[in-house]
Amino acid sequence: MLRKNTQSAPNNEKILISVKEACELTGLSEKTMRTLMNENNFMVRIGRRTLIDRKKFQKWIDRQS
């Protein structure tokens, strides 16, 4: 029996975002974003796709301020 999840993501936000989406959100170039992903711990690989963990990326941005 499956339980219904009563908690949903706030504003139906994605957990993982693409590099292109992250670039659009931050205004950074794709090359800069990929460099940051390699140097930090917010990159997720699923098959051939490279995605960004939104929560880890947001925490990293907050620490930079």
Distance bins in CASP14 RR format, pairs under 12 A and 6 or more apart:
PFRMAT RR
TARGET T0000
AUTHOR 0000-0000-0000
RMODE 2
METHOD distances of the structure
MODEL  1
8 15 0 0 0 0 0 1 0 0 0 0 0
9 15 1 0 0 1 0 0 0 0 0 0 0
9 16 0 0 0 0 0 1 0 0 0 0 0
9 54 0 0 0 0 1 0 0 0 0 0 0
9 55 0 0 0 0 0 1 0 0 0 0 0
10 54 0 0 0 0 0 1 0 0 0 0 0
10 55 0 0 0 0 0 1 0 0 0 0 0
10 58 0 0 0 0 0 1 0 0 0 0 0
11 54 0 0 0 0 0 1 0 0 0 0 0
13 21 0 0 0 0 0 1 0 0 0 0 0
13 25 0 0 0 0 0 1 0 0 0 0 0
13 54 1 0 0 1 0 0 0 0 0 0 0
13 55 0 0 0 0 1 0 0 0 0 0 0
13 57 0 0 0 0 0 1 0 0 0 0 0
13 58 0 0 0 0 0 1 0 0 0 0 0
14 21 0 0 0 0 1 0 0 0 0 0 0
14 22 0 0 0 0 0 1 0 0 0 0 0
14 25 0 0 0 0 0 1 0 0 0 0 0
14 44 0 0 0 0 0 1 0 0 0 0 0
14 51 0 0 0 0 1 0 0 0 0 0 0
14 52 0 0 0 0 1 0 0 0 0 0 0
14 53 0 0 0 0 0 1 0 0 0 0 0
14 54 1 0 0 1 0 0 0 0 0 0 0
14 55 0 0 0 0 0 1 0 0 0 0 0
14 57 0 0 0 0 0 1 0 0 0 0 0
15 42 0 0 0 0 0 1 0 0 0 0 0
15 44 0 0 0 0 1 0 0 0 0 0 0
15 46 0 0 0 0 0 1 0 0 0 0 0
15 51 0 0 0 0 1 0 0 0 0 0 0
15 52 0 0 0 0 1 0 0 0 0 0 0
15 53 1 0 0 1 0 0 0 0 0 0 0
15 54 1 0 0 1 0 0 0 0 0 0 0
15 55 1 0 0 1 0 0 0 0 0 0 0
15 56 0 0 0 0 0 1 0 0 0 0 0
15 57 0 0 0 0 0 1 0 0 0 0 0
15 58 0 0 0 0 0 1 0 0 0 0 0
16 22 0 0 0 0 0 1 0 0 0 0 0
16 42 0 0 0 0 1 0 0 0 0 0 0
16 43 0 0 0 0 0 1 0 0 0 0 0
16 44 1 0 1 0 0 0 0 0 0 0 0
16 45 0 0 0 0 0 1 0 0 0 0 0
16 46 1 0 0 1 0 0 0 0 0 0 0
16 49 0 0 0 0 1 0 0 0 0 0 0
16 50 0 0 0 0 0 1 0 0 0 0 0
16 51 1 0 1 0 0 0 0 0 0 0 0
16 52 1 0 0 1 0 0 0 0 0 0 0
16 53 1 0 0 1 0 0 0 0 0 0 0
16 54 1 0 0 1 0 0 0 0 0 0 0
16 55 0 0 0 0 1 0 0 0 0 0 0
16 56 0 0 0 0 0 1 0 0 0 0 0
16 57 0 0 0 0 1 0 0 0 0 0 0
17 23 0 0 0 0 1 0 0 0 0 0 0
17 24 0 0 0 0 1 0 0 0 0 0 0
17 25 1 0 0 1 0 0 0 0 0 0 0
17 26 0 0 0 0 0 1 0 0 0 0 0
17 33 0 0 0 0 0 1 0 0 0 0 0
17 37 0 0 0 0 0 1 0 0 0 0 0
17 42 0 0 0 0 0 1 0 0 0 0 0
17 43 0 0 0 0 0 1 0 0 0 0 0
17 44 0 0 0 0 1 0 0 0 0 0 0
17 49 0 0 0 0 0 1 0 0 0 0 0
17 50 0 0 0 0 0 1 0 0 0 0 0
17 51 1 0 0 1 0 0 0 0 0 0 0
17 52 1 0 1 0 0 0 0 0 0 0 0
17 53 0 0 0 0 1 0 0 0 0 0 0
17 54 1 0 1 0 0 0 0 0 0 0 0
17 55 0 0 0 0 0 1 0 0 0 0 0
17 56 0 0 0 0 0 1 0 0 0 0 0
17 57 1 0 0 1 0 0 0 0 0 0 0
17 58 0 0 0 0 0 1 0 0 0 0 0
18 24 0 0 0 0 1 0 0 0 0 0 0
18 25 0 0 0 0 0 1 0 0 0 0 0
18 30 0 0 0 0 0 1 0 0 0 0 0
18 33 0 0 0 0 0 1 0 0 0 0 0
18 34 0 0 0 0 0 1 0 0 0 0 0
18 37 0 0 0 0 0 1 0 0 0 0 0
18 43 0 0 0 0 0 1 0 0 0 0 0
18 44 0 0 0 0 0 1 0 0 0 0 0
18 46 0 0 0 0 0 1 0 0 0 0 0
18 49 1 0 0 1 0 0 0 0 0 0 0
18 50 0 0 0 0 1 0 0 0 0 0 0
18 51 1 0 0 1 0 0 0 0 0 0 0
18 52 1 0 0 1 0 0 0 0 0 0 0
18 53 0 0 0 0 0 1 0 0 0 0 0
18 54 0 0 0 0 0 1 0 0 0 0 0
18 57 0 0 0 0 0 1 0 0 0 0 0
19 25 0 0 0 0 0 1 0 0 0 0 0
19 26 0 0 0 0 0 1 0 0 0 0 0
19 28 0 0 0 0 1 0 0 0 0 0 0
19 29 0 0 0 0 0 1 0 0 0 0 0
19 30 1 0 1 0 0 0 0 0 0 0 0
19 31 0 0 0 0 0 1 0 0 0 0 0
19 32 0 0 0 0 0 1 0 0 0 0 0
19 33 1 0 1 0 0 0 0 0 0 0 0
19 34 1 0 0 1 0 0 0 0 0 0 0
19 35 0 0 0 0 0 1 0 0 0 0 0
19 36 0 0 0 0 0 1 0 0 0 0 0
19 37 1 0 0 1 0 0 0 0 0 0 0
19 38 0 0 0 0 0 1 0 0 0 0 0
19 42 0 0 0 0 0 1 0 0 0 0 0
19 43 0 0 0 0 1 0 0 0 0 0 0
19 44 0 0 0 0 0 1 0 0 0 0 0
19 45 0 0 0 0 0 1 0 0 0 0 0
19 49 0 0 0 0 1 0 0 0 0 0 0
19 50 1 0 0 1 0 0 0 0 0 0 0
19 51 1 0 0 1 0 0 0 0 0 0 0
19 52 1 0 0 1 0 0 0 0 0 0 0
19 57 0 0 0 0 0 1 0 0 0 0 0
20 26 0 0 0 0 0 1 0 0 0 0 0
20 27 0 0 0 0 0 1 0 0 0 0 0
20 28 0 0 0 0 0 1 0 0 0 0 0
20 29 0 0 0 0 0 1 0 0 0 0 0
20 30 1 0 0 1 0 0 0 0 0 0 0
20 33 0 0 0 0 1 0 0 0 0 0 0
20 34 0 0 0 0 0 1 0 0 0 0 0
20 49 0 0 0 0 0 1 0 0 0 0 0
20 50 0 0 0 0 0 1 0 0 0 0 0
20 51 0 0 0 0 0 1 0 0 0 0 0
20 52 0 0 0 0 0 1 0 0 0 0 0
21 27 0 0 0 0 0 1 0 0 0 0 0
21 28 0 0 0 0 0 1 0 0 0 0 0
21 30 0 0 0 0 0 1 0 0 0 0 0
21 33 0 0 0 0 1 0 0 0 0 0 0
21 50 0 0 0 0 0 1 0 0 0 0 0
21 51 0 0 0 0 1 0 0 0 0 0 0
21 52 1 0 0 1 0 0 0 0 0 0 0
21 54 0 0 0 0 1 0 0 0 0 0 0
21 57 0 0 0 0 0 1 0 0 0 0 0
22 28 1 0 0 1 0 0 0 0 0 0 0
22 29 0 0 0 0 0 1 0 0 0 0 0
22 30 0 0 0 0 1 0 0 0 0 0 0
22 32 0 0 0 0 0 1 0 0 0 0 0
22 33 1 0 1 0 0 0 0 0 0 0 0
22 34 0 0 0 0 1 0 0 0 0 0 0
22 36 0 0 0 0 1 0 0 0 0 0 0
22 37 0 0 0 0 1 0 0 0 0 0 0
22 42 0 0 0 0 1 0 0 0 0 0 0
22 43 0 0 0 0 0 1 0 0 0 0 0
22 44 0 0 0 0 0 1 0 0 0 0 0
22 50 0 0 0 0 0 1 0 0 0 0 0
22 51 0 0 0 0 1 0 0 0 0 0 0
22 52 1 0 1 0 0 0 0 0 0 0 0
22 53 0 0 0 0 0 1 0 0 0 0 0
22 54 0 0 0 0 1 0 0 0 0 0 0
22 56 0 0 0 0 0 1 0 0 0 0 0
22 57 1 0 0 1 0 0 0 0 0 0 0
22 58 0 0 0 0 0 1 0 0 0 0 0
22 60 0 0 0 0 0 1 0 0 0 0 0
22 61 0 0 0 0 0 1 0 0 0 0 0
23 29 1 0 0 1 0 0 0 0 0 0 0
23 30 1 0 1 0 0 0 0 0 0 0 0
23 31 0 0 0 0 1 0 0 0 0 0 0
23 32 0 0 0 0 1 0 0 0 0 0 0
23 33 1 0 1 0 0 0 0 0 0 0 0
23 34 0 0 0 0 1 0 0 0 0 0 0
23 36 0 0 0 0 0 1 0 0 0 0 0
23 37 0 0 0 0 0 1 0 0 0 0 0
23 52 0 0 0 0 1 0 0 0 0 0 0
23 57 0 0 0 0 0 1 0 0 0 0 0
24 30 0 0 0 0 0 1 0 0 0 0 0
24 33 0 0 0 0 0 1 0 0 0 0 0
24 52 0 0 0 0 0 1 0 0 0 0 0
25 33 0 0 0 0 1 0 0 0 0 0 0
25 52 0 0 0 0 1 0 0 0 0 0 0
25 54 0 0 0 0 1 0 0 0 0 0 0
25 57 0 0 0 0 1 0 0 0 0 0 0
25 58 0 0 0 0 1 0 0 0 0 0 0
25 61 0 0 0 0 1 0 0 0 0 0 0
26 32 0 0 0 0 1 0 0 0 0 0 0
26 33 1 0 0 1 0 0 0 0 0 0 0
26 36 0 0 0 0 1 0 0 0 0 0 0
26 37 0 0 0 0 0 1 0 0 0 0 0
26 52 0 0 0 0 0 1 0 0 0 0 0
26 54 0 0 0 0 0 1 0 0 0 0 0
26 57 0 0 0 0 1 0 0 0 0 0 0
26 58 0 0 0 0 0 1 0 0 0 0 0
26 60 0 0 0 0 0 1 0 0 0 0 0
26 61 1 0 0 1 0 0 0 0 0 0 0
26 64 0 0 0 0 0 1 0 0 0 0 0
27 33 0 0 0 0 1 0 0 0 0 0 0
27 61 0 0 0 0 0 1 0 0 0 0 0
28 34 0 0 0 0 1 0 0 0 0 0 0
28 35 0 0 0 0 1 0 0 0 0 0 0
28 36 1 0 0 1 0 0 0 0 0 0 0
28 37 0 0 0 0 0 1 0 0 0 0 0
28 52 0 0 0 0 0 1 0 0 0 0 0
28 57 0 0 0 0 0 1 0 0 0 0 0
28 61 0 0 0 0 0 1 0 0 0 0 0
29 35 0 0 0 0 1 0 0 0 0 0 0
29 36 0 0 0 0 0 1 0 0 0 0 0
30 36 0 0 0 0 0 1 0 0 0 0 0
30 37 0 0 0 0 0 1 0 0 0 0 0
30 50 0 0 0 0 0 1 0 0 0 0 0
30 52 0 0 0 0 0 1 0 0 0 0 0
31 37 0 0 0 0 0 1 0 0 0 0 0
31 38 0 0 0 0 0 1 0 0 0 0 0
32 38 0 0 0 0 0 1 0 0 0 0 0
32 39 0 0 0 0 0 1 0 0 0 0 0
33 39 0 0 0 0 0 1 0 0 0 0 0
33 40 0 0 0 0 0 1 0 0 0 0 0
33 42 0 0 0 0 0 1 0 0 0 0 0
33 43 0 0 0 0 1 0 0 0 0 0 0
33 50 0 0 0 0 1 0 0 0 0 0 0
33 51 0 0 0 0 0 1 0 0 0 0 0
33 52 1 0 0 1 0 0 0 0 0 0 0
33 57 0 0 0 0 1 0 0 0 0 0 0
33 60 0 0 0 0 0 1 0 0 0 0 0
33 61 0 0 0 0 0 1 0 0 0 0 0
34 40 0 0 0 0 0 1 0 0 0 0 0
34 42 0 0 0 0 0 1 0 0 0 0 0
34 43 0 0 0 0 1 0 0 0 0 0 0
34 50 1 0 0 1 0 0 0 0 0 0 0
34 52 0 0 0 0 0 1 0 0 0 0 0
35 43 0 0 0 0 0 1 0 0 0 0 0
36 42 0 0 0 0 1 0 0 0 0 0 0
36 43 0 0 0 0 1 0 0 0 0 0 0
36 52 0 0 0 0 1 0 0 0 0 0 0
36 56 0 0 0 0 0 1 0 0 0 0 0
36 57 0 0 0 0 1 0 0 0 0 0 0
36 60 0 0 0 0 1 0 0 0 0 0 0
36 61 0 0 0 0 1 0 0 0 0 0 0
36 64 0 0 0 0 0 1 0 0 0 0 0
37 43 1 0 1 0 0 0 0 0 0 0 0
37 44 0 0 0 0 1 0 0 0 0 0 0
37 45 0 0 0 0 0 1 0 0 0 0 0
37 50 1 0 0 1 0 0 0 0 0 0 0
37 51 0 0 0 0 1 0 0 0 0 0 0
37 52 1 0 0 1 0 0 0 0 0 0 0
37 53 0 0 0 0 1 0 0 0 0 0 0
37 56 0 0 0 0 0 1 0 0 0 0 0
37 57 0 0 0 0 1 0 0 0 0 0 0
37 60 0 0 0 0 0 1 0 0 0 0 0
38 45 0 0 0 0 0 1 0 0 0 0 0
38 50 0 0 0 0 1 0 0 0 0 0 0
38 52 0 0 0 0 0 1 0 0 0 0 0
39 60 0 0 0 0 0 1 0 0 0 0 0
40 52 0 0 0 0 1 0 0 0 0 0 0
40 53 0 0 0 0 0 1 0 0 0 0 0
40 56 0 0 0 0 1 0 0 0 0 0 0
40 57 0 0 0 0 1 0 0 0 0 0 0
40 59 0 0 0 0 0 1 0 0 0 0 0
40 60 1 0 1 0 0 0 0 0 0 0 0
40 61 0 0 0 0 0 1 0 0 0 0 0
40 63 0 0 0 0 1 0 0 0 0 0 0
40 64 0 0 0 0 0 1 0 0 0 0 0
41 52 0 0 0 0 0 1 0 0 0 0 0
41 53 0 0 0 0 1 0 0 0 0 0 0
41 55 0 0 0 0 0 1 0 0 0 0 0
41 56 1 0 0 1 0 0 0 0 0 0 0
41 57 0 0 0 0 1 0 0 0 0 0 0
41 59 0 0 0 0 1 0 0 0 0 0 0
41 60 0 0 0 0 1 0 0 0 0 0 0
41 63 0 0 0 0 0 1 0 0 0 0 0
42 50 0 0 0 0 0 1 0 0 0 0 0
42 51 0 0 0 0 1 0 0 0 0 0 0
42 52 1 0 1 0 0 0 0 0 0 0 0
42 53 1 0 1 0 0 0 0 0 0 0 0
42 54 0 0 0 0 1 0 0 0 0 0 0
42 55 0 0 0 0 1 0 0 0 0 0 0
42 56 1 1 0 0 0 0 0 0 0 0 0
42 57 1 0 1 0 0 0 0 0 0 0 0
42 58 0 0 0 0 1 0 0 0 0 0 0
42 59 0 0 0 0 1 0 0 0 0 0 0
42 60 1 0 1 0 0 0 0 0 0 0 0
42 61 0 0 0 0 1 0 0 0 0 0 0
42 63 0 0 0 0 0 1 0 0 0 0 0
43 49 0 0 0 0 0 1 0 0 0 0 0
43 50 1 0 0 1 0 0 0 0 0 0 0
43 51 1 0 0 1 0 0 0 0 0 0 0
43 52 1 0 0 1 0 0 0 0 0 0 0
43 53 1 0 0 1 0 0 0 0 0 0 0
43 54 0 0 0 0 0 1 0 0 0 0 0
43 56 0 0 0 0 1 0 0 0 0 0 0
43 57 0 0 0 0 1 0 0 0 0 0 0
43 60 0 0 0 0 0 1 0 0 0 0 0
44 50 1 0 0 1 0 0 0 0 0 0 0
44 51 1 0 1 0 0 0 0 0 0 0 0
44 52 1 0 0 1 0 0 0 0 0 0 0
44 53 1 0 1 0 0 0 0 0 0 0 0
44 54 0 0 0 0 0 1 0 0 0 0 0
44 55 0 0 0 0 0 1 0 0 0 0 0
44 56 0 0 0 0 1 0 0 0 0 0 0
44 57 0 0 0 0 0 1 0 0 0 0 0
45 51 1 0 0 1 0 0 0 0 0 0 0
45 52 0 0 0 0 0 1 0 0 0 0 0
45 53 0 0 0 0 0 1 0 0 0 0 0
46 52 0 0 0 0 0 1 0 0 0 0 0
46 53 0 0 0 0 0 1 0 0 0 0 0
51 57 0 0 0 0 0 1 0 0 0 0 0
52 58 0 0 0 0 1 0 0 0 0 0 0
52 59 0 0 0 0 0 1 0 0 0 0 0
52 60 0 0 0 0 1 0 0 0 0 0 0
52 61 0 0 0 0 0 1 0 0 0 0 0
53 59 0 0 0 0 1 0 0 0 0 0 0
53 60 0 0 0 0 1 0 0 0 0 0 0
54 60 0 0 0 0 0 1 0 0 0 0 0
54 61 0 0 0 0 0 1 0 0 0 0 0
55 61 0 0 0 0 0 1 0 0 0 0 0
55 62 0 0 0 0 0 1 0 0 0 0 0
56 62 0 0 0 0 0 1 0 0 0 0 0
56 63 0 0 0 0 0 1 0 0 0 0 0
57 63 0 0 0 0 0 1 0 0 0 0 0
57 64 0 0 0 0 0 1 0 0 0 0 0
58 64 0 0 0 0 0 1 0 0 0 0 0
58 65 0 0 0 0 0 1 0 0 0 0 0
59 65 0 0 0 0 0 1 0 0 0 0 0
END
